[in-house]
Amino acid sequence: VLIVTSPGSETFQIGALYALGNSLLFGTVTVGVRGMTRTESAKTLTMYQLIWLSIFYGLTLPFFFVAPSWADMPLIVANGVCNMLGQYWWTRSIHLAPTSAVVPFQYLSLIWAMGFGFALWGDVPTIGLLIGSAIVVGSGLFLLWPEPRPTTPKMRPPHNKWPGALAPHPCQIPPLHFAAHTYTTPSPPGPL
C-alpha cells in the first residue's frame, strides 16, 4: 500500500481518511455478514444492505445532488444492476466459503479499477500503482495457496480372503473347542 500511495505531504488529504475509514468498515461488514449468514439468506442480507445504502445516500442528496441527464440513465441503471449483483455474489460467497478464502479476491478490484479507469476516463496508472497492485494482488492470492501437509505412509491391510476385515496370522488363530453333544435318535414307533 505504501508503494501505491507514495506517502508524502500531498498524499494526506481528506480522501485518504475516507479510504482508511472504508477499509475499517469493510472489515467489520465482512465479519458481520459472515456471522449473519448462519441465520439469514444471501438474498435477505443483500436486500438489507441495499436498503441501508439507499437510505444513507438519500440523506446526502440535499447537499450533493446534481440532476443527471437522460444520456446518463443507462450508465446509472447499469451501475445499480452491477452493484446489486456484486453485493449478492459477495454475500453468497461469504456464506459458502471461509472469509480467508473470499477476501483475497477483493484485491482483484484494483485491477478492474485500473482497467475501467483507463477505458472510461483515460487514467494512466503510475509505475508505483502497477508495482504496488501486483504486490497486493499477489500476496492476496498467495494466501489461497494450500499449505503442504506432512505425508504419512498409509497402512494398507494385507490381501485377505475376508473383505472388510484383517486376516489374522495363522499362528494367532485360537484353537477350536467343540462342546460334547449327545445325539439321541428316536426309537421307531412300533411294528411297521
C-alpha positions in Angstrom: 0.0 0.0 0.0 2.9 2.4 0.7 4.3 1.8 -2.8 0.9 2.6 -4.3 0.3 5.8 -2.2 3.8 7.1 -2.3 3.3 8.8 1.1 4.2 12.5 1.3 2.6 15.8 2.4 0.4 15.9 -0.7 -0.9 12.4 -0.1 -2.5 13.2 3.3 -5.9 14.6 2.1 -9.5 14.1 3.3 -9.9 11.4 0.6 -7.2 9.3 2.3 -9.2 9.4 5.6 -12.3 8.2 3.7 -10.3 5.3 2.2 -9.0 4.4 5.7 -12.5 4.5 7.1 -13.7 2.4 4.2 -11.2 -0.3 4.9 -12.1 -0.4 8.6 -15.8 -0.5 7.9 -15.4 -3.1 5.1 -13.6 -5.4 7.6 -16.4 -5.0 10.1 -19.1 -5.6 7.5 -17.3 -8.7 6.3 -17.2 -10.2 9.8 -20.8 -9.2 10.5 -22.2 -10.6 7.2 -20.3 -13.8 7.8 -22.0 -14.2 11.2 -25.4 -13.3 9.9 -25.2 -15.9 7.1 -25.9 -18.5 9.7 -29.5 -17.3 10.2 -30.2 -15.2 7.0 -30.1 -16.0 3.3 -27.9 -14.1 0.9 -30.9 -12.5 -0.7 -32.2 -11.1 2.6 -28.8 -9.8 3.5 -28.3 -8.2 0.1 -31.7 -6.5 0.4 -30.8 -5.2 3.8 -27.5 -3.8 2.6 -29.1 -2.1 -0.5 -31.9 -0.6 1.6 -29.4 0.8 4.2 -27.2 2.2 1.4 -30.1 3.8 -0.3 -31.2 5.5 2.9 -27.7 6.7 3.7 -27.1 8.0 0.2 -30.6 9.5 0.2 -29.6 11.6 3.2 -26.7 13.2 1.3 -29.0 14.2 -1.6 -29.8 17.7 -0.3 -26.1 18.5 -0.1 -24.6 17.0 -3.2 -27.4 16.3 -5.7 -26.8 17.1 -9.3 -29.6 16.2 -11.7 -28.5 13.6 -14.2 -29.2 13.9 -17.9 -31.2 11.3 -19.8 -27.9 10.3 -21.5 -26.6 9.3 -18.1 -29.6 7.0 -17.3 -28.2 3.8 -19.0 -25.0 4.2 -17.0 -26.9 4.8 -13.8 -29.1 1.7 -14.3 -26.1 -0.5 -15.3 -24.3 0.7 -12.2 -27.3 -0.2 -10.0 -27.7 -3.6 -11.5 -23.9 -4.4 -11.3 -23.9 -3.2 -7.7 -26.9 -5.4 -6.8 -25.3 -8.4 -8.5 -21.9 -7.7 -6.9 -23.4 -7.4 -3.4 -25.4 -10.6 -3.8 -22.4 -12.6 -5.2 -20.1 -11.3 -2.4 -22.7 -12.1 0.3 -23.2 -15.6 -1.2 -19.5 -16.2 -1.4 -19.1 -15.2 2.3 -21.9 -17.7 3.1 -20.4 -20.6 1.2 -16.7 -20.2 1.9 -14.5 -19.0 4.8 -13.7 -15.3 4.9 -10.0 -16.0 4.4 -10.8 -17.7 1.1 -13.1 -14.9 -0.2 -11.4 -11.6 0.8 -8.2 -12.1 -1.3 -10.4 -11.9 -4.4 -11.4 -8.3 -3.3 -7.8 -7.3 -4.2 -8.6 -8.1 -7.8 -10.8 -5.0 -7.7 -7.6 -3.0 -8.1 -7.1 -4.5 -11.5 -10.7 -3.8 -12.5 -10.5 -0.2 -11.2 -7.3 0.4 -13.2 -8.8 -1.1 -16.4 -12.1 0.8 -16.1 -10.3 4.0 -15.1 -8.2 3.8 -18.2 -11.1 2.8 -20.5 -13.6 5.3 -19.3 -11.6 8.3 -18.1 -8.2 7.8 -19.6 -6.5 7.5 -16.2 -3.0 6.1 -16.8 -1.7 4.0 -13.9 1.7 5.0 -12.5 4.6 2.6 -12.2 4.1 2.7 -8.4 0.5 1.8 -8.7 1.3 -1.1 -11.0 4.0 -2.5 -8.8 2.1 -2.0 -5.5 -1.0 -3.5 -7.0 0.9 -6.5 -8.2 2.3 -7.0 -4.7 -1.1 -6.6 -3.1 -2.9 -9.0 -5.5 0.0 -11.5 -5.4 0.1 -11.6 -1.6 -3.7 -11.9 -1.5 -3.6 -14.8 -3.9 -0.7 -16.4 -2.1 -3.0 -16.7 0.9 -5.0 -19.2 -1.1 -2.0 -21.4 -1.8 -2.6 -24.6 0.2 -0.1 -25.4 2.9 1.9 -28.5 2.3 0.8 -31.2 4.7 3.2 -33.7 6.1 2.6 -37.0 4.3 2.3 -40.1 6.4 2.5 -43.5 4.8 -0.8 -45.2 4.6 -1.1 -48.5 6.2 -2.6 -51.0 3.8 -4.1 -54.2 5.1 -2.6 -57.4 3.7 -4.6 -59.0 0.9 -7.0 -61.4 2.6 -9.9 -63.5 1.8 -12.2 -61.8 4.2 -13.4 -58.5 2.8 -13.7 -55.7 5.4 -11.6 -57.5 8.0 -7.9 -58.0 8.6 -6.8 -61.6 8.2 -5.2 -62.9 11.4 -1.8 -64.5 11.2 -2.2 -68.3 11.2 -0.3 -68.6 14.5 -2.8 -66.2 16.1 -5.9 -68.3 15.3 -7.2 -69.7 18.6 -7.8 -73.5 18.6 -11.4 -74.5 18.1 -13.1 -76.2 21.0 -16.2 -78.2 20.4 -18.6 -79.0 23.2 -19.6 -82.6 23.5 -23.1 -83.1 22.4 -25.0 -86.3 22.6 -27.4 -87.1 19.9 -30.2 -89.5 20.5 -32.1 -91.0 17.8 -35.7 -91.6 18.4 -36.8 -95.1 18.7 -39.1 -96.4 16.0 -42.8 -96.0 16.9 -43.6 -99.7 16.9 -44.0 -102.5 14.5 -44.2 -101.5 11.0 
